[in-house]
Amino acid sequence: MSRQVVALVLVATVALVAVAASAVGWLGPVAVCGADRAPGCVVWPMPISDGLWAAFILGVVALLGWQLRT
């Protein structure tokens, strides 16, 4: 198995664990947010939030590189 596949599986697993932890309330309570003041936002700890944003950006860059290569 290549290092790229291992890295992809690892990043996807960490992202899924973070989303699942948020869904069960381990990362903080649900807060009221938005213009309609609807309860539905979770204030994530900064390292987790930054990590998920980094994973998203790196995923977009990886897809762009893949498209340019083919």
BELRA-V982272 format. One record per backbone hydrogen bond with DSSP energy under -0.5 kcal/mol. CO is the residue of the C=O (numbers start at 1). NH is the residue of the N-H. Records with the same first field share a line. If there is no record, write none. Layout:
CO: NH + NH
This chain:
2: 6
3: 7
4: 8
5: 9
6: 10
7: 11
8: 12
9: 13
10: 14
11: 15
12: 16
13: 17
14: 18
15: 19
16: 20
17: 21
18: 22
19: 23
20: 24
21: 26 + 27
22: 25
25: 28
29: 43
31: 40 + 41
33: 38
34: 37
38: 33
41: 31
42: 44
45: 48 + 49
46: 50
47: 51
48: 52
49: 53
50: 54
51: 55
52: 56
53: 57
54: 58
55: 59
56: 60
57: 61
58: 62
59: 63
60: 64
61: 65
62: 66
63: 67
64: 68
65: 69
66: 70
